Amino acid sequence: MLHRNLDLKAGLCDGTRMKVSGLQNNYIEAEVLTGVSGGKWVFVPRIQLAPSDFNLPFVLKRRQFPVRLAYSMTINKSQGQTFNRVGVYLKKPCFSHGQLYVACSRTRAFNSLFFKIDKHLIQGMVGGKCYTNNVIFSNVLNL
């Protein structure tokens, strides 16, 4: 996942997911998986980073790739995307209207949806079945 805005017109902005196909000393070769540039091959360069605090008694600079491994993402970040398999880890119940629906609707098939639900006041397991609270604001439905 990209962590800097590199080229907004090309779709290389913060949060873009990519599949890495090659690692070199000064660049990463990757295929963009999301957004307007989905399917496009790109080169992500190493960039120089420096702290914004200039009161340090020394010069601190480093060159690194503006990416991070992304094995998981939040429900909100996954909205609008479709995956072959989805695992939903609910440490605590969903907290906003429609969040559970978004989590459940990211996969193409019901048998590709998996849940891990930790015990909490309003979620857990009873008789071998998992349960959690589905937050719905009835005022939204009565418009």
C-alpha distance (Angstrom), angle and dihedral (degrees) to the residues before:
residue distance angle dihedral
M1 . . .
L2 3.78 . .
H3 3.82 115.8 .
R4 3.81 102.1 -170.0
N5 3.78 136.4 52.2
L6 3.82 101.7 -110.3
D7 3.81 103.9 159.9
L8 3.81 117.3 -2.4
K9 3.83 94.7 -173.6
A10 3.80 90.5 54.2
G11 3.81 91.4 47.1
L12 3.82 95.3 -110.2
C13 3.79 99.5 136.8
D14 3.78 137.3 134.6
G15 3.82 109.9 -61.9
T16 3.82 98.3 23.6
R17 3.79 110.9 145.8
M18 3.81 118.1 -139.0
K19 3.79 138.7 177.5
V20 3.81 110.9 -131.4
S21 3.79 115.3 -135.1
G22 3.80 100.4 168.6
L23 3.81 138.8 18.9
Q24 3.79 119.2 -155.8
N25 3.81 130.8 171.4
N26 3.81 94.7 -99.9
Y27 3.81 105.4 20.4
I28 3.79 145.1 27.3
E29 3.80 120.5 -134.7
A30 3.81 109.6 -145.5
E31 3.79 145.0 159.3
V32 3.81 116.1 -125.2
L33 3.82 110.1 -124.8
T34 3.81 101.7 -174.4
G35 3.77 142.4 38.0
V36 3.79 131.9 22.2
S37 3.81 91.4 -35.9
G38 3.82 95.4 53.3
G39 3.82 110.3 150.8
K40 3.81 94.0 17.5
W41 3.83 119.6 127.7
V42 3.81 114.6 -129.5
F43 3.79 140.8 176.9
V44 3.80 116.1 -132.1
P45 3.83 111.5 -158.8
R46 3.77 128.5 -149.6
I47 3.77 108.3 -104.4
Q48 3.77 132.7 -156.2
L49 3.79 115.0 -113.4
A50 3.78 126.7 -166.9
P51 3.81 130.7 176.1
S52 3.78 118.5 -103.2
D53 3.82 91.0 -134.3
F54 3.82 105.9 94.4
N55 3.81 94.3 179.6
L56 3.79 92.9 86.6
P57 3.83 116.0 116.2
F58 3.83 90.1 -131.8
V59 3.80 139.0 44.2
L60 3.79 113.7 -103.6
K61 3.81 118.6 -168.5
R62 3.76 132.0 151.7
R63 3.80 136.2 178.6
Q64 3.78 116.9 -140.0
F65 3.77 143.1 145.1
P66 3.83 113.3 -91.4
V67 3.81 92.4 -132.1
R68 3.79 138.3 100.2
L69 3.78 131.5 -163.1
A70 3.80 109.1 -102.1
Y71 3.76 114.9 -160.4
S72 3.78 90.8 152.5
M73 3.78 142.7 17.7
T74 3.75 139.7 -169.2
I75 3.79 122.4 -90.1
N76 3.80 89.8 -111.7
K77 3.83 92.4 52.1
S78 3.83 90.7 51.1
Q79 3.81 94.2 55.1
G80 3.80 112.1 122.1
Q81 3.81 94.3 19.0
T82 3.81 130.5 106.3
F83 3.80 125.0 -149.6
N84 3.81 135.6 -173.9
R85 3.81 91.6 -129.4
V86 3.79 130.1 17.6
G87 3.78 128.6 -166.7
V88 3.80 115.8 -169.4
Y89 3.79 118.0 -160.5
L90 3.80 111.9 -165.2
K91 3.78 107.4 -172.0
K92 3.81 86.3 166.2
P93 3.81 129.6 10.9
C94 3.80 120.1 -83.9
F95 3.78 111.1 -86.3
S96 3.81 106.2 -157.0
H97 3.81 139.3 52.7
G98 3.81 113.4 -81.7
Q99 3.79 96.6 4.5
L100 3.81 94.6 118.9
Y101 3.82 90.3 48.7
V102 3.82 90.9 52.7
A103 3.81 90.7 50.5
C104 3.82 92.7 49.5
S105 3.79 96.1 44.4
R106 3.83 98.2 56.3
T107 3.83 94.5 88.7
R108 3.79 130.4 73.1
A109 3.82 96.0 -134.7
F110 3.79 133.8 33.8
N111 3.83 92.5 -131.8
S112 3.84 88.4 59.7
L113 3.81 92.8 61.6
F114 3.82 118.0 96.0
F115 3.81 130.6 -179.0
K116 3.78 135.2 -160.1
I117 3.78 109.8 -171.6
D118 3.80 120.7 -173.8
K119 3.78 119.5 -148.2
H120 3.80 112.9 -94.0
L121 3.82 136.0 152.7
I122 3.84 93.2 -82.5
Q123 3.80 102.3 23.6
G124 3.78 139.0 49.9
M125 3.83 138.3 89.2
V126 3.79 131.9 -46.5
G127 3.79 121.6 178.0
G128 3.80 93.2 -12.9
K129 3.82 93.1 -52.7
C130 3.79 124.8 110.4
Y131 3.78 121.8 -135.0
T132 3.79 136.7 -177.5
N133 3.78 137.3 171.2
N134 3.83 115.4 -92.4
V135 3.81 105.7 -149.6
I136 3.81 111.3 -139.9
F137 3.78 124.9 169.0
S138 3.80 103.6 -148.7
N139 3.81 90.5 -159.8
V140 3.81 88.8 66.9
L141 3.82 90.8 54.7
N142 3.82 94.1 48.6
L143 3.81 98.0 61.1
